[in-house]
């Protein structure tokens, strides 16, 4: 089990994306605005209640734990090594980072983005069939066969705890909780 001192806590924002429609990939933006308790301004997944199409049909009054989707850019290098070309925004993430071990962060980690925005990590993004519709074979690549670490590598999800503008080149800093380490659950 990783400890906070084993994780890289300093990184940067590589790209930001948002889409008002429920499309799998999100177009890159120059900047996005995170709104406290809501998500990414103008994004289909923003809102206080669950916006994921499958989940919203079943329990639309659940709190939205998926307001922001973050992916480490290191995943794209791993996919490239396996023969898949994937670029920021194409897996539906809002924020692509570099230098942070996002999937290994504990539940409740705060990710400070740019000058004021803060996202609290709520869980691992579960890879769904849409990943293979986007690019056949990618889902198998993001499923982990390792006995340690996260069960899949398709980014993390979180809620906005402090709003602000986020753009490529901004700092991304992780603040793990001071309590015991609890791995991110699938959400």
DOBAPA-404769 format. One line per field, with one value per residue: x, y, z of N, C-alpha, C in turn; residue in three letters; residue number from 1. Coordinates in steps of 0.1 Angstrom, whole numbers. Layout:
REM DOBAPA-404769
nX	X,...
nY	Y,...
nZ	Z,...
caX	X,...
caY	Y,...
caZ	Z,...
cX	X,...
cY	Y,...
cZ	Z,...
code	Ala,...
pos	NUM,...
***
This chain:
REM DOBAPA-404769
nX	8,7,22,17,41,54,44,43,39,39,30,19,-6,-15,-33,-67,-102,-136,-171,-203,-221,-230,-207,-182,-154,-138,-135,-105,-97,-88,-89,-106,-133,-137,-163,-173,-187,-201,-188,-172,-176,-200,-198,-211,-211,-213,-228,-248,-260,-258,-247,-238,-249,-259,-260,-276,-301,-310,-307,-312,-309,-287,-257,-233,-204,-187,-178,-155,-131,-100,-69,-38,-11,8,-4,-11,14,20,-1,6,30,18,8,-14,-27,-35,-48,-49,-80,-94,-102,-123,-117,-115,-93,-59,-30,5,31,18,8,-20,-40,-31,-34,-47,-81,-100,-79,-67,-65,-47,-52,-38,-41,-63,-82,-95,-98,-114,-105,-126,-129,-119,-121,-142,-135,-154,-175,-175,-150,-137,-153,-145,-117,-109,-96,-84,-96,-88,-61,-62,-70,-57,-33,-17,-10,-8,-17,-39,-70,-76,-66,-77,-79,-91,-118,-135,-147,-155,-140,-131,-134,-123,-102,-86,-58,-38,-4,-6,1,-1,-9,-8,-25,-25,-48,-45,-52,-55,-44,-67,-76,-86,-120,-139,-159
nY	-12,21,50,84,98,84,91,112,146,170,186,194,210,198,199,211,204,205,199,206,187,152,137,112,119,150,184,202,231,266,274,264,268,261,254,258,230,222,217,216,245,248,221,189,171,185,197,195,171,136,132,115,95,68,63,85,79,59,67,97,116,113,124,142,128,129,153,164,151,137,129,113,123,105,81,82,79,53,39,45,31,6,7,24,55,82,112,142,149,131,107,116,132,161,174,171,159,161,144,137,109,101,79,65,80,87,84,114,131,164,182,208,233,255,290,291,270,239,204,177,144,117,91,63,64,43,21,19,3,22,31,12,15,39,34,4,-21,-5,-5,-29,-23,-4,-18,-32,-56,-60,-70,-51,-17,4,-10,-3,20,47,73,97,108,137,162,197,217,243,270,283,294,272,263,250,244,254,250,218,205,180,173,150,135,138,117,81,61,55,37,49,44,26,47
nZ	0,-10,6,15,14,-5,-30,-59,-54,-67,-97,-130,-150,-181,-201,-207,-209,-220,-225,-236,-244,-240,-250,-258,-261,-253,-264,-265,-245,-241,-215,-185,-162,-129,-107,-75,-58,-80,-106,-138,-155,-180,-188,-196,-175,-152,-121,-91,-86,-97,-130,-149,-175,-174,-146,-138,-149,-132,-105,-100,-80,-65,-50,-69,-75,-95,-107,-119,-141,-141,-157,-157,-178,-183,-188,-215,-227,-219,-232,-259,-260,-262,-287,-292,-301,-282,-273,-251,-236,-252,-239,-225,-203,-181,-172,-178,-164,-155,-139,-115,-95,-99,-97,-76,-54,-21,-10,-7,-12,-19,-48,-59,-83,-105,-96,-76,-77,-63,-62,-48,-45,-53,-63,-84,-120,-136,-162,-191,-216,-237,-240,-256,-278,-287,-292,-302,-281,-262,-237,-225,-221,-200,-178,-149,-143,-122,-88,-68,-63,-83,-96,-122,-148,-157,-150,-125,-104,-91,-68,-69,-46,-43,-63,-96,-123,-146,-166,-192,-183,-158,-123,-105,-76,-51,-21,2,25,61,76,79,51,26,-1,-34,-43,-69,-89
caX	0,16,20,17,55,59,37,47,29,40,29,14,-17,-10,-44,-80,-112,-150,-181,-217,-228,-226,-199,-171,-142,-141,-126,-96,-101,-77,-90,-119,-136,-142,-173,-174,-199,-208,-180,-166,-186,-203,-196,-223,-211,-214,-240,-247,-265,-252,-249,-235,-262,-263,-264,-287,-314,-314,-308,-308,-308,-274,-247,-224,-190,-179,-179,-143,-124,-86,-61,-24,-6,17,-13,-10,27,18,-10,14,39,10,3,-25,-24,-46,-44,-57,-95,-100,-109,-134,-112,-115,-80,-48,-19,18,39,11,3,-34,-47,-25,-36,-58,-94,-100,-67,-70,-56,-48,-50,-37,-40,-73,-91,-92,-107,-112,-107,-137,-128,-113,-130,-144,-135,-167,-175,-173,-135,-134,-159,-136,-106,-109,-85,-78,-101,-79,-49,-63,-72,-45,-31,-9,-16,-8,-20,-53,-75,-76,-59,-84,-81,-98,-129,-135,-157,-148,-141,-128,-135,-112,-98,-75,-53,-25,8,-8,6,-11,-3,-16,-24,-32,-54,-36,-57,-50,-45,-78,-75,-98,-129,-145,-172
caY	0,33,60,98,102,76,96,125,155,182,183,205,208,196,203,212,202,206,197,207,175,139,130,105,128,164,192,210,245,273,274,260,274,251,261,250,222,221,211,224,254,245,207,180,163,195,198,190,157,127,136,103,91,55,65,95,72,50,74,110,125,110,135,141,126,128,166,166,139,140,118,116,122,93,70,83,73,38,35,47,19,-6,9,33,70,89,126,148,151,120,97,123,139,176,179,162,164,154,143,132,96,103,67,59,90,83,90,127,140,176,186,223,235,269,299,290,258,227,193,166,131,108,78,60,64,30,21,13,-2,33,32,3,20,50,28,-10,-26,4,-9,-40,-17,3,-27,-35,-70,-60,-73,-39,-5,5,-20,2,33,55,86,98,117,145,173,210,223,257,273,291,291,263,263,243,251,257,240,209,200,171,173,138,137,135,105,69,59,47,37,54,33,29,54
caZ	0,-10,16,9,11,-17,-41,-64,-50,-75,-111,-137,-159,-195,-210,-201,-219,-216,-236,-231,-248,-235,-260,-251,-261,-250,-271,-257,-243,-236,-200,-180,-149,-120,-99,-62,-56,-93,-116,-149,-161,-194,-191,-194,-162,-140,-114,-78,-86,-107,-144,-157,-181,-169,-132,-136,-152,-121,-92,-104,-69,-58,-51,-81,-71,-108,-113,-127,-145,-143,-162,-159,-192,-184,-193,-229,-231,-217,-244,-271,-260,-266,-301,-293,-300,-275,-269,-241,-239,-260,-230,-218,-191,-181,-169,-180,-156,-156,-126,-103,-95,-95,-94,-64,-43,-13,-10,0,-16,-25,-59,-61,-97,-108,-84,-66,-78,-56,-65,-38,-52,-48,-67,-97,-131,-141,-177,-196,-230,-246,-243,-268,-290,-291,-298,-298,-274,-251,-223,-219,-217,-188,-167,-143,-139,-110,-75,-60,-71,-86,-105,-135,-150,-166,-144,-112,-104,-79,-67,-68,-33,-44,-78,-102,-137,-148,-179,-195,-178,-144,-113,-100,-64,-43,-6,7,38,71,82,73,37,21,-16,-41,-48,-82,-89
cX	9,12,22,32,61,53,43,36,29,39,24,2,-12,-21,-57,-91,-126,-159,-195,-225,-223,-218,-187,-159,-147,-131,-117,-100,-88,-77,-104,-121,-143,-151,-175,-188,-206,-200,-174,-177,-188,-201,-208,-223,-211,-227,-239,-252,-259,-256,-245,-248,-267,-268,-276,-301,-319,-316,-304,-306,-295,-265,-237,-210,-181,-180,-167,-136,-110,-79,-47,-19,3,9,-11,3,26,9,-2,24,32,4,-9,-22,-36,-40,-53,-71,-102,-107,-119,-130,-113,-101,-69,-36,-6,24,31,6,-11,-41,-43,-27,-47,-71,-94,-88,-73,-60,-58,-44,-49,-37,-50,-81,-86,-103,-103,-115,-117,-136,-121,-124,-130,-144,-148,-165,-172,-158,-132,-141,-151,-124,-105,-95,-79,-83,-92,-66,-50,-67,-59,-44,-22,-16,-17,-12,-35,-57,-76,-70,-66,-88,-89,-109,-129,-146,-149,-151,-138,-127,-123,-110,-86,-71,-41,-13,6,-2,-5,-4,-12,-14,-32,-38,-44,-40,-51,-53,-57,-77,-88,-107,-133,-158,-177
cY	12,43,74,102,94,82,110,135,168,178,196,201,208,202,203,210,202,204,198,195,163,131,123,114,142,173,200,225,253,274,269,267,263,259,252,243,219,214,221,232,250,230,199,173,172,194,191,175,149,131,125,97,78,57,74,89,64,58,89,120,122,122,132,140,126,142,169,153,143,127,122,114,110,81,70,77,58,32,35,35,7,-4,17,47,76,102,131,151,139,109,104,131,154,181,168,167,156,155,139,118,95,91,61,69,84,90,103,136,152,179,201,225,250,277,296,277,246,217,182,153,122,94,76,60,49,29,13,9,10,35,24,8,32,44,14,-15,-17,0,-19,-34,-9,-5,-32,-50,-71,-63,-61,-27,-6,-6,-16,16,41,69,85,108,125,155,186,215,238,260,281,286,282,263,254,251,255,246,231,203,192,173,162,142,132,122,93,68,50,48,43,43,36,36,55
cZ	0,1,9,6,-1,-30,-46,-61,-58,-89,-118,-146,-173,-204,-202,-212,-212,-228,-230,-234,-241,-245,-252,-250,-259,-257,-261,-256,-239,-221,-197,-166,-141,-110,-87,-61,-69,-104,-126,-156,-176,-198,-188,-181,-150,-134,-100,-77,-98,-121,-154,-162,-175,-154,-130,-140,-140,-108,-94,-92,-60,-60,-63,-76,-84,-115,-122,-129,-148,-148,-162,-173,-194,-189,-208,-234,-230,-229,-257,-272,-265,-280,-303,-292,-294,-270,-258,-245,-246,-251,-221,-205,-193,-179,-170,-173,-160,-142,-114,-105,-91,-90,-81,-52,-34,-15,-2,-3,-22,-36,-61,-75,-99,-95,-73,-66,-70,-59,-54,-46,-45,-52,-81,-108,-136,-156,-181,-211,-240,-249,-255,-280,-296,-298,-294,-292,-263,-238,-217,-214,-204,-176,-162,-140,-127,-98,-66,-69,-75,-96,-120,-136,-160,-160,-131,-114,-91,-80,-65,-54,-33,-59,-83,-116,-137,-163,-180,-190,-163,-135,-109,-88,-56,-28,-1,21,49,78,75,58,34,5,-22,-46,-62,-81,-103
code	Unk,Unk,Unk,Unk,Unk,Unk,Unk,Unk,Unk,Unk,Unk,Unk,Unk,Unk,Unk,Unk,Unk,Unk,Unk,Unk,Unk,Unk,Unk,Unk,Unk,Unk,Unk,Unk,Unk,Unk,Unk,Unk,Unk,Unk,Unk,Unk,Unk,Unk,Unk,Unk,Unk,Unk,Unk,Unk,Unk,Unk,Unk,Unk,Unk,Unk,Unk,Unk,Unk,Unk,Unk,Unk,Unk,Unk,Unk,Unk,Unk,Unk,Unk,Unk,Unk,Unk,Unk,Unk,Unk,Unk,Unk,Unk,Unk,Unk,Unk,Unk,Unk,Unk,Unk,Unk,Unk,Unk,Unk,Unk,Unk,Unk,Unk,Unk,Unk,Unk,Unk,Unk,Unk,Unk,Unk,Unk,Unk,Unk,Unk,Unk,Unk,Unk,Unk,Unk,Unk,Unk,Unk,Unk,Unk,Unk,Unk,Unk,Unk,Unk,Unk,Unk,Unk,Unk,Unk,Unk,Unk,Unk,Unk,Unk,Unk,Unk,Unk,Unk,Unk,Unk,Unk,Unk,Unk,Unk,Unk,Unk,Unk,Unk,Unk,Unk,Unk,Unk,Unk,Unk,Unk,Unk,Unk,Unk,Unk,Unk,Unk,Unk,Unk,Unk,Unk,Unk,Unk,Unk,Unk,Unk,Unk,Unk,Unk,Unk,Unk,Unk,Unk,Unk,Unk,Unk,Unk,Unk,Unk,Unk,Unk,Unk,Unk,Unk,Unk,Unk,Unk,Unk,Unk,Unk,Unk,Unk,Unk
pos	1,2,3,4,5,6,7,8,9,10,11,12,13,14,15,16,17,18,19,20,21,22,23,24,25,26,27,28,29,30,31,32,33,34,35,36,37,38,39,40,41,42,43,44,45,46,47,48,49,50,51,52,53,54,55,56,57,58,59,60,61,62,63,64,65,66,67,68,69,70,71,72,73,74,75,76,77,78,79,80,81,82,83,84,85,86,87,88,89,90,91,92,93,94,95,96,97,98,99,100,101,102,103,104,105,106,107,108,109,110,111,112,113,114,115,116,117,118,119,120,121,122,123,124,125,126,127,128,129,130,131,132,133,134,135,136,137,138,139,140,141,142,143,144,145,146,147,148,149,150,151,152,153,154,155,156,157,158,159,160,161,162,163,164,165,166,167,168,169,170,171,172,173,174,175,176,177,178,179,180,181,182,183,184,185,186,187
***
